[in-house]
């Protein structure tokens, strides 16, 4: 894996949309449009209770959307941290591979360059090749 592609623009747009809608115009419209007027519920014994439950459900919905925004922001932060850690692991692996390659090259060079063979060949040639 060369890198982790994080679609920051998309994450930012979704967070922005949810934030605007949970804290901005949508929230105000939801607060004003969602309630059911008490006369609409009738004048029965259960109308007051139904109105209370409806108001509670409306509050739960508004707070849930705000919680989704916070969750998405935390998720985006975690994605960025994971991408940073993966990039660092890739860099560490690359550094390890370079160091390993250097060691192998040094060992290969040492095995191909034998001082004893060179000394033997030189001495043999100096002695006329028949030693």
Backbone as XML, in Angstrom:
<?xml version="1.0"?>
<chain id="A" units="angstrom">
  <residue number="1" name="UNK">
    <atom name="N" x="0.839" y="-1.173" z="0.000"/>
    <atom name="CA" x="0.000" y="0.000" z="0.000"/>
    <atom name="C" x="0.887" y="1.239" z="0.000"/>
  </residue>
  <residue number="2" name="UNK">
    <atom name="N" x="0.660" y="2.113" z="-0.936"/>
    <atom name="CA" x="1.462" y="3.325" z="-1.039"/>
    <atom name="C" x="0.957" y="4.415" z="-0.105"/>
  </residue>
  <residue number="3" name="UNK">
    <atom name="N" x="-0.341" y="4.568" z="-0.002"/>
    <atom name="CA" x="-0.905" y="5.610" z="0.846"/>
    <atom name="C" x="-2.384" y="5.313" z="1.082"/>
  </residue>
  <residue number="4" name="UNK">
    <atom name="N" x="-2.951" y="6.016" z="2.026"/>
    <atom name="CA" x="-4.380" y="5.906" z="2.301"/>
    <atom name="C" x="-5.023" y="7.190" z="1.801"/>
  </residue>
  <residue number="5" name="UNK">
    <atom name="N" x="-5.971" y="7.050" z="0.907"/>
    <atom name="CA" x="-6.655" y="8.219" z="0.365"/>
    <atom name="C" x="-7.825" y="8.573" z="1.271"/>
  </residue>
  <residue number="6" name="UNK">
    <atom name="N" x="-7.747" y="9.734" z="1.888"/>
    <atom name="CA" x="-8.813" y="10.214" z="2.754"/>
    <atom name="C" x="-9.561" y="11.297" z="1.990"/>
  </residue>
  <residue number="7" name="UNK">
    <atom name="N" x="-10.835" y="11.078" z="1.781"/>
    <atom name="CA" x="-11.662" y="12.043" z="1.064"/>
    <atom name="C" x="-12.103" y="13.133" z="2.027"/>
  </residue>
  <residue number="8" name="UNK">
    <atom name="N" x="-11.156" y="13.997" z="2.393"/>
    <atom name="CA" x="-11.431" y="15.034" z="3.382"/>
    <atom name="C" x="-12.553" y="15.957" z="2.938"/>
  </residue>
  <residue number="9" name="UNK">
    <atom name="N" x="-12.601" y="16.287" z="1.656"/>
    <atom name="CA" x="-13.635" y="17.196" z="1.159"/>
    <atom name="C" x="-15.020" y="16.624" z="1.412"/>
  </residue>
  <residue number="10" name="UNK">
    <atom name="N" x="-15.186" y="15.341" z="1.147"/>
    <atom name="CA" x="-16.485" y="14.703" z="1.364"/>
    <atom name="C" x="-16.832" y="14.669" z="2.844"/>
  </residue>
  <residue number="11" name="UNK">
    <atom name="N" x="-15.863" y="14.304" z="3.666"/>
    <atom name="CA" x="-16.104" y="14.269" z="5.114"/>
    <atom name="C" x="-16.483" y="15.659" z="5.608"/>
  </residue>
  <residue number="12" name="UNK">
    <atom name="N" x="-15.757" y="16.679" z="5.170"/>
    <atom name="CA" x="-16.048" y="18.048" z="5.597"/>
    <atom name="C" x="-17.437" y="18.498" z="5.145"/>
  </residue>
  <residue number="13" name="UNK">
    <atom name="N" x="-17.826" y="18.134" z="3.922"/>
    <atom name="CA" x="-19.148" y="18.529" z="3.418"/>
    <atom name="C" x="-20.261" y="17.891" z="4.229"/>
  </residue>
  <residue number="14" name="UNK">
    <atom name="N" x="-20.106" y="16.610" z="4.555"/>
    <atom name="CA" x="-21.136" y="15.923" z="5.333"/>
    <atom name="C" x="-21.232" y="16.533" z="6.730"/>
  </residue>
  <residue number="15" name="UNK">
    <atom name="N" x="-20.091" y="16.757" z="7.370"/>
    <atom name="CA" x="-20.093" y="17.366" z="8.703"/>
    <atom name="C" x="-20.725" y="18.750" z="8.642"/>
  </residue>
  <residue number="16" name="UNK">
    <atom name="N" x="-20.337" y="19.534" z="7.652"/>
    <atom name="CA" x="-20.881" y="20.887" z="7.512"/>
    <atom name="C" x="-22.391" y="20.848" z="7.315"/>
  </residue>
  <residue number="17" name="UNK">
    <atom name="N" x="-22.860" y="19.955" z="6.454"/>
    <atom name="CA" x="-24.299" y="19.828" z="6.197"/>
    <atom name="C" x="-25.039" y="19.468" z="7.481"/>
  </residue>
  <residue number="18" name="UNK">
    <atom name="N" x="-24.537" y="18.467" z="8.190"/>
    <atom name="CA" x="-25.208" y="18.056" z="9.425"/>
    <atom name="C" x="-25.153" y="19.151" z="10.481"/>
  </residue>
  <residue number="19" name="UNK">
    <atom name="N" x="-24.008" y="19.819" z="10.583"/>
    <atom name="CA" x="-23.887" y="20.888" z="11.583"/>
    <atom name="C" x="-24.861" y="22.022" z="11.266"/>
  </residue>
  <residue number="20" name="UNK">
    <atom name="N" x="-24.896" y="22.439" z="10.002"/>
    <atom name="CA" x="-25.816" y="23.513" z="9.613"/>
    <atom name="C" x="-27.259" y="23.120" z="9.905"/>
  </residue>
  <residue number="21" name="UNK">
    <atom name="N" x="-27.573" y="21.869" z="9.628"/>
    <atom name="CA" x="-28.952" y="21.435" z="9.804"/>
    <atom name="C" x="-29.310" y="21.121" z="11.246"/>
  </residue>
  <residue number="22" name="UNK">
    <atom name="N" x="-28.331" y="20.812" z="12.059"/>
    <atom name="CA" x="-28.644" y="20.519" z="13.454"/>
    <atom name="C" x="-28.575" y="21.765" z="14.320"/>
  </residue>
  <residue number="23" name="UNK">
    <atom name="N" x="-27.857" y="22.777" z="13.859"/>
    <atom name="CA" x="-27.691" y="23.986" z="14.665"/>
    <atom name="C" x="-28.280" y="25.217" z="13.983"/>
  </residue>
  <residue number="24" name="UNK">
    <atom name="N" x="-28.557" y="25.127" z="12.698"/>
    <atom name="CA" x="-28.968" y="26.308" z="11.938"/>
    <atom name="C" x="-30.438" y="26.327" z="11.611"/>
  </residue>
  <residue number="25" name="UNK">
    <atom name="N" x="-30.721" y="26.650" z="10.360"/>
    <atom name="CA" x="-32.091" y="26.838" z="9.890"/>
    <atom name="C" x="-32.955" y="25.602" z="10.103"/>
  </residue>
  <residue number="26" name="UNK">
    <atom name="N" x="-32.407" y="24.422" z="9.801"/>
    <atom name="CA" x="-33.194" y="23.198" z="9.971"/>
    <atom name="C" x="-33.641" y="23.049" z="11.419"/>
  </residue>
  <residue number="27" name="UNK">
    <atom name="N" x="-32.713" y="23.300" z="12.350"/>
    <atom name="CA" x="-33.048" y="23.153" z="13.770"/>
    <atom name="C" x="-34.153" y="24.131" z="14.168"/>
  </residue>
  <residue number="28" name="UNK">
    <atom name="N" x="-34.056" y="25.359" z="13.676"/>
    <atom name="CA" x="-35.102" y="26.337" z="13.995"/>
    <atom name="C" x="-36.437" y="25.939" z="13.364"/>
  </residue>
  <residue number="29" name="UNK">
    <atom name="N" x="-36.379" y="25.495" z="12.113"/>
    <atom name="CA" x="-37.606" y="25.072" z="11.427"/>
    <atom name="C" x="-38.198" y="23.837" z="12.094"/>
  </residue>
  <residue number="30" name="UNK">
    <atom name="N" x="-37.316" y="22.893" z="12.453"/>
    <atom name="CA" x="-37.779" y="21.676" z="13.127"/>
    <atom name="C" x="-38.448" y="22.035" z="14.456"/>
  </residue>
  <residue number="31" name="UNK">
    <atom name="N" x="-37.824" y="22.964" z="15.185"/>
    <atom name="CA" x="-38.387" y="23.369" z="16.486"/>
    <atom name="C" x="-39.733" y="24.059" z="16.322"/>
  </residue>
  <residue number="32" name="UNK">
    <atom name="N" x="-39.908" y="24.801" z="15.216"/>
    <atom name="CA" x="-41.177" y="25.522" z="15.040"/>
    <atom name="C" x="-42.219" y="24.702" z="14.292"/>
  </residue>
  <residue number="33" name="UNK">
    <atom name="N" x="-41.798" y="23.845" z="13.350"/>
    <atom name="CA" x="-42.765" y="23.103" z="12.526"/>
    <atom name="C" x="-43.166" y="21.754" z="13.097"/>
  </residue>
  <residue number="34" name="UNK">
    <atom name="N" x="-42.282" y="21.128" z="13.840"/>
    <atom name="CA" x="-42.559" y="19.776" z="14.315"/>
    <atom name="C" x="-43.610" y="19.700" z="15.416"/>
  </residue>
  <residue number="35" name="UNK">
    <atom name="N" x="-43.672" y="20.699" z="16.302"/>
    <atom name="CA" x="-44.670" y="20.571" z="17.368"/>
    <atom name="C" x="-46.090" y="20.519" z="16.811"/>
  </residue>
  <residue number="36" name="UNK">
    <atom name="N" x="-46.899" y="19.784" z="17.474"/>
    <atom name="CA" x="-48.313" y="19.706" z="17.131"/>
    <atom name="C" x="-49.051" y="20.591" z="18.125"/>
  </residue>
  <residue number="37" name="UNK">
    <atom name="N" x="-49.821" y="21.517" z="17.592"/>
    <atom name="CA" x="-50.562" y="22.431" z="18.463"/>
    <atom name="C" x="-51.547" y="21.640" z="19.320"/>
  </residue>
  <residue number="38" name="UNK">
    <atom name="N" x="-51.667" y="22.033" z="20.557"/>
    <atom name="CA" x="-52.526" y="21.319" z="21.491"/>
    <atom name="C" x="-53.954" y="21.149" z="20.980"/>
  </residue>
  <residue number="39" name="UNK">
    <atom name="N" x="-54.564" y="22.171" z="20.351"/>
    <atom name="CA" x="-55.940" y="21.949" z="19.856"/>
    <atom name="C" x="-56.016" y="20.824" z="18.814"/>
  </residue>
  <residue number="40" name="UNK">
    <atom name="N" x="-54.908" y="20.581" z="18.101"/>
    <atom name="CA" x="-54.904" y="19.517" z="17.095"/>
    <atom name="C" x="-54.991" y="18.145" z="17.732"/>
  </residue>
  <residue number="41" name="UNK">
    <atom name="N" x="-54.614" y="18.050" z="18.974"/>
    <atom name="CA" x="-54.619" y="16.765" z="19.671"/>
    <atom name="C" x="-55.974" y="16.466" z="20.300"/>
  </residue>
  <residue number="42" name="UNK">
    <atom name="N" x="-56.860" y="17.417" z="20.237"/>
    <atom name="CA" x="-58.182" y="17.221" z="20.818"/>
    <atom name="C" x="-58.214" y="17.657" z="22.265"/>
  </residue>
  <residue number="43" name="UNK">
    <atom name="N" x="-59.372" y="17.467" z="22.855"/>
    <atom name="CA" x="-59.542" y="17.906" z="24.235"/>
    <atom name="C" x="-59.726" y="16.725" z="25.170"/>
  </residue>
  <residue number="44" name="UNK">
    <atom name="N" x="-59.369" y="15.533" z="24.686"/>
    <atom name="CA" x="-59.536" y="14.343" z="25.506"/>
    <atom name="C" x="-58.524" y="14.281" z="26.628"/>
  </residue>
  <residue number="45" name="UNK">
    <atom name="N" x="-58.708" y="13.297" z="27.474"/>
    <atom name="CA" x="-57.832" y="13.111" z="28.626"/>
    <atom name="C" x="-56.385" y="12.855" z="28.213"/>
  </residue>
  <residue number="46" name="UNK">
    <atom name="N" x="-56.202" y="12.217" z="27.096"/>
    <atom name="CA" x="-54.856" y="11.822" z="26.682"/>
    <atom name="C" x="-54.149" y="12.897" z="25.843"/>
  </residue>
  <residue number="47" name="UNK">
    <atom name="N" x="-54.816" y="13.963" z="25.485"/>
    <atom name="CA" x="-54.218" y="14.993" z="24.627"/>
    <atom name="C" x="-52.981" y="15.609" z="25.267"/>
  </residue>
  <residue number="48" name="UNK">
    <atom name="N" x="-53.058" y="15.938" z="26.540"/>
    <atom name="CA" x="-51.923" y="16.539" z="27.241"/>
    <atom name="C" x="-50.744" y="15.572" z="27.259"/>
  </residue>
  <residue number="49" name="UNK">
    <atom name="N" x="-51.008" y="14.314" z="27.549"/>
    <atom name="CA" x="-49.947" y="13.303" z="27.599"/>
    <atom name="C" x="-49.332" y="13.102" z="26.217"/>
  </residue>
  <residue number="50" name="UNK">
    <atom name="N" x="-50.163" y="13.052" z="25.193"/>
    <atom name="CA" x="-49.673" y="12.899" z="23.822"/>
    <atom name="C" x="-48.793" y="14.086" z="23.430"/>
  </residue>
  <residue number="51" name="UNK">
    <atom name="N" x="-49.197" y="15.298" z="23.800"/>
    <atom name="CA" x="-48.395" y="16.488" z="23.524"/>
    <atom name="C" x="-47.041" y="16.427" z="24.213"/>
  </residue>
  <residue number="52" name="UNK">
    <atom name="N" x="-47.017" y="15.965" z="25.444"/>
    <atom name="CA" x="-45.764" y="15.830" z="26.190"/>
    <atom name="C" x="-44.835" y="14.824" z="25.519"/>
  </residue>
  <residue number="53" name="UNK">
    <atom name="N" x="-45.376" y="13.675" z="25.133"/>
    <atom name="CA" x="-44.550" y="12.654" z="24.469"/>
    <atom name="C" x="-44.041" y="13.150" z="23.122"/>
  </residue>
  <residue number="54" name="UNK">
    <atom name="N" x="-44.872" y="13.887" z="22.415"/>
    <atom name="CA" x="-44.446" y="14.429" z="21.126"/>
    <atom name="C" x="-43.298" y="15.418" z="21.329"/>
  </residue>
  <residue number="55" name="UNK">
    <atom name="N" x="-43.392" y="16.295" z="22.324"/>
    <atom name="CA" x="-42.318" y="17.261" z="22.606"/>
    <atom name="C" x="-41.037" y="16.544" z="22.994"/>
  </residue>
  <residue number="56" name="UNK">
    <atom name="N" x="-41.157" y="15.490" z="23.779"/>
    <atom name="CA" x="-39.972" y="14.715" z="24.170"/>
    <atom name="C" x="-39.334" y="14.058" z="22.942"/>
  </residue>
  <residue number="57" name="UNK">
    <atom name="N" x="-40.164" y="13.484" z="22.071"/>
    <atom name="CA" x="-39.635" y="12.834" z="20.862"/>
    <atom name="C" x="-38.933" y="13.849" z="19.968"/>
  </residue>
  <residue number="58" name="UNK">
    <atom name="N" x="-39.496" y="15.038" z="19.889"/>
    <atom name="CA" x="-38.879" y="16.100" z="19.086"/>
    <atom name="C" x="-37.507" y="16.456" z="19.656"/>
  </residue>
  <residue number="59" name="UNK">
    <atom name="N" x="-37.398" y="16.565" z="20.957"/>
    <atom name="CA" x="-36.126" y="16.885" z="21.602"/>
    <atom name="C" x="-35.110" y="15.763" z="21.380"/>
  </residue>
  <residue number="60" name="UNK">
    <atom name="N" x="-35.556" y="14.522" z="21.486"/>
    <atom name="CA" x="-34.675" y="13.369" z="21.242"/>
    <atom name="C" x="-34.133" y="13.423" z="19.822"/>
  </residue>
  <residue number="61" name="UNK">
    <atom name="N" x="-34.992" y="13.730" z="18.862"/>
    <atom name="CA" x="-34.566" y="13.802" z="17.454"/>
    <atom name="C" x="-33.508" y="14.891" z="17.269"/>
  </residue>
  <residue number="62" name="UNK">
    <atom name="N" x="-33.753" y="16.072" z="17.808"/>
    <atom name="CA" x="-32.799" y="17.180" z="17.652"/>
    <atom name="C" x="-31.455" y="16.836" z="18.284"/>
  </residue>
  <residue number="63" name="UNK">
    <atom name="N" x="-31.476" y="16.271" z="19.478"/>
    <atom name="CA" x="-30.217" y="15.929" z="20.156"/>
    <atom name="C" x="-29.504" y="14.782" z="19.460"/>
  </residue>
  <residue number="64" name="UNK">
    <atom name="N" x="-30.251" y="13.861" z="18.876"/>
    <atom name="CA" x="-29.643" y="12.745" z="18.144"/>
    <atom name="C" x="-28.872" y="13.250" z="16.932"/>
  </residue>
  <residue number="65" name="UNK">
    <atom name="N" x="-29.458" y="14.188" z="16.197"/>
    <atom name="CA" x="-28.766" y="14.751" z="15.033"/>
    <atom name="C" x="-27.482" y="15.451" z="15.479"/>
  </residue>
  <residue number="66" name="UNK">
    <atom name="N" x="-27.533" y="16.181" z="16.584"/>
    <atom name="CA" x="-26.315" y="16.827" z="17.091"/>
    <atom name="C" x="-25.280" y="15.781" z="17.513"/>
  </residue>
  <residue number="67" name="UNK">
    <atom name="N" x="-25.737" y="14.667" z="18.087"/>
    <atom name="CA" x="-24.820" y="13.576" z="18.444"/>
    <atom name="C" x="-24.190" y="12.949" z="17.214"/>
  </residue>
  <residue number="68" name="UNK">
    <atom name="N" x="-24.958" y="12.828" z="16.141"/>
    <atom name="CA" x="-24.421" y="12.270" z="14.884"/>
    <atom name="C" x="-23.287" y="13.160" z="14.377"/>
  </residue>
  <residue number="69" name="UNK">
    <atom name="N" x="-23.475" y="14.466" z="14.462"/>
    <atom name="CA" x="-22.421" y="15.402" z="14.023"/>
    <atom name="C" x="-21.155" y="15.175" z="14.837"/>
  </residue>
  <residue number="70" name="UNK">
    <atom name="N" x="-21.278" y="15.081" z="16.161"/>
    <atom name="CA" x="-20.094" y="14.859" z="17.003"/>
    <atom name="C" x="-19.437" y="13.514" z="16.686"/>
  </residue>
  <residue number="71" name="UNK">
    <atom name="N" x="-20.261" y="12.477" z="16.461"/>
    <atom name="CA" x="-19.709" y="11.163" z="16.104"/>
    <atom name="C" x="-18.950" y="11.223" z="14.780"/>
  </residue>
  <residue number="72" name="UNK">
    <atom name="N" x="-19.518" y="11.910" z="13.813"/>
    <atom name="CA" x="-18.871" y="12.009" z="12.504"/>
    <atom name="C" x="-17.565" y="12.783" z="12.599"/>
  </residue>
  <residue number="73" name="UNK">
    <atom name="N" x="-17.537" y="13.837" z="13.404"/>
    <atom name="CA" x="-16.287" y="14.586" z="13.602"/>
    <atom name="C" x="-15.226" y="13.704" z="14.259"/>
  </residue>
  <residue number="74" name="UNK">
    <atom name="N" x="-15.623" y="12.918" z="15.245"/>
    <atom name="CA" x="-14.670" y="12.009" z="15.906"/>
    <atom name="C" x="-14.194" y="10.943" z="14.924"/>
  </residue>
  <residue number="75" name="UNK">
    <atom name="N" x="-15.100" y="10.430" z="14.097"/>
    <atom name="CA" x="-14.732" y="9.431" z="13.096"/>
    <atom name="C" x="-13.720" y="10.017" z="12.112"/>
  </residue>
  <residue number="76" name="UNK">
    <atom name="N" x="-13.983" y="11.239" z="11.641"/>
    <atom name="CA" x="-13.063" y="11.886" z="10.691"/>
    <atom name="C" x="-11.683" y="12.051" z="11.323"/>
  </residue>
  <residue number="77" name="UNK">
    <atom name="N" x="-11.647" y="12.445" z="12.577"/>
    <atom name="CA" x="-10.370" y="12.599" z="13.275"/>
    <atom name="C" x="-9.648" y="11.250" z="13.375"/>
  </residue>
  <residue number="78" name="UNK">
    <atom name="N" x="-10.386" y="10.190" z="13.665"/>
    <atom name="CA" x="-9.787" y="8.854" z="13.758"/>
    <atom name="C" x="-9.258" y="8.385" z="12.404"/>
  </residue>
  <residue number="79" name="UNK">
    <atom name="N" x="-9.984" y="8.691" z="11.339"/>
    <atom name="CA" x="-9.528" y="8.320" z="9.993"/>
    <atom name="C" x="-8.207" y="9.014" z="9.682"/>
  </residue>
  <residue number="80" name="UNK">
    <atom name="N" x="-8.119" y="10.295" z="10.025"/>
    <atom name="CA" x="-6.874" y="11.024" z="9.776"/>
    <atom name="C" x="-5.723" y="10.454" z="10.593"/>
  </residue>
  <residue number="81" name="UNK">
    <atom name="N" x="-5.980" y="10.112" z="11.825"/>
    <atom name="CA" x="-4.928" y="9.544" z="12.671"/>
    <atom name="C" x="-4.485" y="8.186" z="12.128"/>
  </residue>
  <residue number="82" name="UNK">
    <atom name="N" x="-5.448" y="7.363" z="11.698"/>
    <atom name="CA" x="-5.105" y="6.058" z="11.124"/>
    <atom name="C" x="-4.263" y="6.235" z="9.859"/>
  </residue>
  <residue number="83" name="UNK">
    <atom name="N" x="-4.649" y="7.171" z="9.017"/>
    <atom name="CA" x="-3.882" y="7.423" z="7.790"/>
    <atom name="C" x="-2.466" y="7.875" z="8.124"/>
  </residue>
  <residue number="84" name="UNK">
    <atom name="N" x="-2.333" y="8.738" z="9.143"/>
    <atom name="CA" x="-1.006" y="9.202" z="9.554"/>
    <atom name="C" x="-0.158" y="8.036" z="10.057"/>
  </residue>
  <residue number="85" name="UNK">
    <atom name="N" x="-0.761" y="7.158" z="10.855"/>
    <atom name="CA" x="-0.018" y="6.004" z="11.386"/>
    <atom name="C" x="0.380" y="5.035" z="10.267"/>
  </residue>
  <residue number="86" name="UNK">
    <atom name="N" x="-0.500" y="4.850" z="9.312"/>
    <atom name="CA" x="-0.182" y="3.952" z="8.186"/>
    <atom name="C" x="0.946" y="4.541" z="7.350"/>
  </residue>
  <residue number="87" name="UNK">
    <atom name="N" x="0.873" y="5.855" z="7.095"/>
    <atom name="CA" x="1.973" y="6.495" z="6.339"/>
    <atom name="C" x="3.295" y="6.341" z="7.089"/>
  </residue>
  <residue number="88" name="UNK">
    <atom name="N" x="3.254" y="6.526" z="8.410"/>
    <atom name="CA" x="4.478" y="6.390" z="9.211"/>
    <atom name="C" x="4.991" y="4.957" z="9.162"/>
  </residue>
  <residue number="89" name="UNK">
    <atom name="N" x="4.082" y="3.982" z="9.237"/>
    <atom name="CA" x="4.498" y="2.578" z="9.151"/>
    <atom name="C" x="5.130" y="2.295" z="7.791"/>
  </residue>
  <residue number="90" name="UNK">
    <atom name="N" x="4.556" y="2.863" z="6.721"/>
    <atom name="CA" x="5.137" y="2.690" z="5.387"/>
    <atom name="C" x="6.533" y="3.293" z="5.328"/>
  </residue>
  <residue number="91" name="UNK">
    <atom name="N" x="6.693" y="4.472" z="5.911"/>
    <atom name="CA" x="8.013" y="5.118" z="5.916"/>
    <atom name="C" x="9.010" y="4.289" z="6.710"/>
  </residue>
  <residue number="92" name="UNK">
    <atom name="N" x="8.574" y="3.778" z="7.871"/>
    <atom name="CA" x="9.455" y="2.933" z="8.686"/>
    <atom name="C" x="9.844" y="1.674" z="7.921"/>
  </residue>
  <residue number="93" name="UNK">
    <atom name="N" x="8.879" y="1.071" z="7.233"/>
    <atom name="CA" x="9.157" y="-0.140" z="6.457"/>
    <atom name="C" x="10.152" y="0.156" z="5.340"/>
  </residue>
  <residue number="94" name="UNK">
    <atom name="N" x="9.962" y="1.303" z="4.699"/>
    <atom name="CA" x="10.885" y="1.680" z="3.619"/>
    <atom name="C" x="12.296" y="1.864" z="4.164"/>
  </residue>
  <residue number="95" name="UNK">
    <atom name="N" x="12.410" y="2.521" z="5.321"/>
    <atom name="CA" x="13.726" y="2.709" z="5.934"/>
    <atom name="C" x="14.353" y="1.362" z="6.301"/>
  </residue>
  <residue number="96" name="UNK">
    <atom name="N" x="13.549" y="0.455" z="6.828"/>
    <atom name="CA" x="14.045" y="-0.879" z="7.189"/>
    <atom name="C" x="14.495" y="-1.629" z="5.945"/>
  </residue>
  <residue number="97" name="UNK">
    <atom name="N" x="13.733" y="-1.519" z="4.865"/>
    <atom name="CA" x="14.104" y="-2.204" z="3.619"/>
    <atom name="C" x="15.429" y="-1.664" z="3.074"/>
  </residue>
  <residue number="98" name="UNK">
    <atom name="N" x="15.623" y="-0.361" z="3.135"/>
    <atom name="CA" x="16.873" y="0.231" z="2.650"/>
    <atom name="C" x="18.047" y="-0.263" z="3.500"/>
  </residue>
  <residue number="99" name="UNK">
    <atom name="N" x="17.852" y="-0.268" z="4.820"/>
    <atom name="CA" x="18.925" y="-0.736" z="5.711"/>
    <atom name="C" x="19.221" y="-2.211" z="5.468"/>
  </residue>
  <residue number="100" name="UNK">
    <atom name="N" x="18.190" y="-3.012" z="5.299"/>
    <atom name="CA" x="18.379" y="-4.447" z="5.033"/>
    <atom name="C" x="19.114" y="-4.652" z="3.720"/>
  </residue>
  <residue number="101" name="UNK">
    <atom name="N" x="18.754" y="-3.890" z="2.713"/>
    <atom name="CA" x="19.425" y="-3.996" z="1.423"/>
    <atom name="C" x="20.899" y="-3.644" z="1.559"/>
  </residue>
  <residue number="102" name="UNK">
    <atom name="N" x="21.208" y="-2.606" z="2.336"/>
    <atom name="CA" x="22.615" y="-2.239" z="2.551"/>
    <atom name="C" x="23.388" y="-3.358" z="3.221"/>
  </residue>
  <residue number="103" name="UNK">
    <atom name="N" x="22.778" y="-4.005" z="4.220"/>
    <atom name="CA" x="23.441" y="-5.111" z="4.922"/>
    <atom name="C" x="23.697" y="-6.267" z="3.953"/>
  </residue>
  <residue number="104" name="UNK">
    <atom name="N" x="22.695" y="-6.606" z="3.160"/>
    <atom name="CA" x="22.843" y="-7.710" z="2.196"/>
    <atom name="C" x="23.943" y="-7.387" z="1.192"/>
  </residue>
  <residue number="105" name="UNK">
    <atom name="N" x="23.985" y="-6.154" z="0.714"/>
    <atom name="CA" x="25.022" y="-5.762" z="-0.234"/>
    <atom name="C" x="26.408" y="-5.851" z="0.401"/>
  </residue>
  <residue number="106" name="UNK">
    <atom name="N" x="26.502" y="-5.433" z="1.664"/>
    <atom name="CA" x="27.794" y="-5.524" z="2.355"/>
    <atom name="C" x="28.224" y="-6.978" z="2.523"/>
  </residue>
  <residue number="107" name="UNK">
    <atom name="N" x="27.272" y="-7.844" z="2.905"/>
    <atom name="CA" x="27.600" y="-9.269" z="3.063"/>
    <atom name="C" x="27.962" y="-9.891" z="1.719"/>
  </residue>
  <residue number="108" name="UNK">
    <atom name="N" x="27.240" y="-9.503" z="0.685"/>
    <atom name="CA" x="27.512" y="-10.019" z="-0.651"/>
    <atom name="C" x="28.904" y="-9.580" z="-1.105"/>
  </residue>
  <residue number="109" name="UNK">
    <atom name="N" x="29.220" y="-8.330" z="-0.889"/>
    <atom name="CA" x="30.539" y="-7.809" z="-1.267"/>
    <atom name="C" x="31.642" y="-8.524" z="-0.479"/>
  </residue>
  <residue number="110" name="UNK">
    <atom name="N" x="31.388" y="-8.731" z="0.819"/>
    <atom name="CA" x="32.392" y="-9.412" z="1.648"/>
    <atom name="C" x="32.600" y="-10.850" z="1.189"/>
  </residue>
  <residue number="111" name="UNK">
    <atom name="N" x="31.520" y="-11.490" z="0.757"/>
    <atom name="CA" x="31.678" y="-12.889" z="0.327"/>
    <atom name="C" x="32.352" y="-12.988" z="-1.037"/>
  </residue>
  <residue number="112" name="UNK">
    <atom name="N" x="32.217" y="-11.969" z="-1.857"/>
    <atom name="CA" x="32.831" y="-11.984" z="-3.181"/>
    <atom name="C" x="34.284" y="-11.509" z="-3.148"/>
  </residue>
  <residue number="113" name="UNK">
    <atom name="N" x="34.632" y="-10.764" z="-2.126"/>
    <atom name="CA" x="35.988" y="-10.247" z="-2.009"/>
    <atom name="C" x="36.691" y="-10.997" z="-0.887"/>
  </residue>
  <residue number="114" name="UNK">
    <atom name="N" x="37.498" y="-11.955" z="-1.272"/>
    <atom name="CA" x="38.204" y="-12.755" z="-0.282"/>
    <atom name="C" x="39.667" y="-12.345" z="-0.279"/>
  </residue>
  <residue number="115" name="UNK">
    <atom name="N" x="40.118" y="-11.828" z="0.819"/>
    <atom name="CA" x="41.524" y="-11.431" z="0.953"/>
    <atom name="C" x="42.436" y="-12.653" z="0.875"/>
  </residue>
  <residue number="116" name="UNK">
    <atom name="N" x="41.977" y="-13.783" z="1.418"/>
    <atom name="CA" x="42.811" y="-14.996" z="1.376"/>
    <atom name="C" x="42.966" y="-15.483" z="-0.058"/>
  </residue>
  <residue number="117" name="UNK">
    <atom name="N" x="41.898" y="-15.430" z="-0.865"/>
    <atom name="CA" x="42.008" y="-15.841" z="-2.266"/>
    <atom name="C" x="42.953" y="-14.898" z="-3.019"/>
  </residue>
  <residue number="118" name="UNK">
    <atom name="N" x="42.826" y="-13.604" z="-2.767"/>
    <atom name="CA" x="43.690" y="-12.632" z="-3.432"/>
    <atom name="C" x="45.148" y="-12.868" z="-3.045"/>
  </residue>
  <residue number="119" name="UNK">
    <atom name="N" x="45.386" y="-13.073" z="-1.748"/>
    <atom name="CA" x="46.760" y="-13.327" z="-1.279"/>
    <atom name="C" x="47.284" y="-14.631" z="-1.874"/>
  </residue>
  <residue number="120" name="UNK">
    <atom name="N" x="46.465" y="-15.656" z="-1.926"/>
    <atom name="CA" x="46.862" y="-16.943" z="-2.504"/>
    <atom name="C" x="47.234" y="-16.760" z="-3.970"/>
  </residue>
  <residue number="121" name="UNK">
    <atom name="N" x="46.357" y="-16.089" z="-4.742"/>
    <atom name="CA" x="46.631" y="-15.896" z="-6.169"/>
    <atom name="C" x="47.902" y="-15.078" z="-6.379"/>
  </residue>
  <residue number="122" name="UNK">
    <atom name="N" x="48.101" y="-14.041" z="-5.604"/>
    <atom name="CA" x="49.291" y="-13.210" z="-5.745"/>
    <atom name="C" x="50.550" y="-14.021" z="-5.413"/>
  </residue>
  <residue number="123" name="UNK">
    <atom name="N" x="50.505" y="-14.746" z="-4.292"/>
    <atom name="CA" x="51.676" y="-15.531" z="-3.877"/>
    <atom name="C" x="51.953" y="-16.616" z="-4.901"/>
  </residue>
  <residue number="124" name="UNK">
    <atom name="N" x="50.969" y="-17.250" z="-5.374"/>
    <atom name="CA" x="51.157" y="-18.304" z="-6.369"/>
    <atom name="C" x="51.790" y="-17.777" z="-7.640"/>
  </residue>
  <residue number="125" name="UNK">
    <atom name="N" x="51.297" y="-16.614" z="-8.092"/>
    <atom name="CA" x="51.877" y="-16.002" z="-9.295"/>
    <atom name="C" x="53.315" y="-15.589" z="-9.070"/>
  </residue>
  <residue number="126" name="UNK">
    <atom name="N" x="53.598" y="-15.095" z="-7.893"/>
    <atom name="CA" x="54.960" y="-14.682" z="-7.587"/>
    <atom name="C" x="55.914" y="-15.887" z="-7.523"/>
  </residue>
  <residue number="127" name="UNK">
    <atom name="N" x="55.385" y="-17.056" z="-7.201"/>
    <atom name="CA" x="56.217" y="-18.250" z="-7.087"/>
    <atom name="C" x="56.216" y="-19.054" z="-8.393"/>
  </residue>
  <residue number="128" name="UNK">
    <atom name="N" x="55.742" y="-18.449" z="-9.439"/>
    <atom name="CA" x="55.819" y="-19.116" z="-10.720"/>
    <atom name="C" x="54.604" y="-19.997" z="-11.005"/>
  </residue>
  <residue number="129" name="UNK">
    <atom name="N" x="53.585" y="-19.933" z="-10.175"/>
    <atom name="CA" x="52.348" y="-20.631" z="-10.454"/>
    <atom name="C" x="52.359" y="-22.096" z="-10.105"/>
  </residue>
  <residue number="130" name="UNK">
    <atom name="N" x="53.461" y="-22.682" z="-9.609"/>
    <atom name="CA" x="53.492" y="-24.105" z="-9.344"/>
    <atom name="C" x="53.531" y="-24.456" z="-7.852"/>
  </residue>
  <residue number="131" name="UNK">
    <atom name="N" x="53.085" y="-23.610" z="-7.014"/>
    <atom name="CA" x="53.205" y="-23.905" z="-5.593"/>
    <atom name="C" x="52.150" y="-24.825" z="-5.089"/>
  </residue>
</chain>
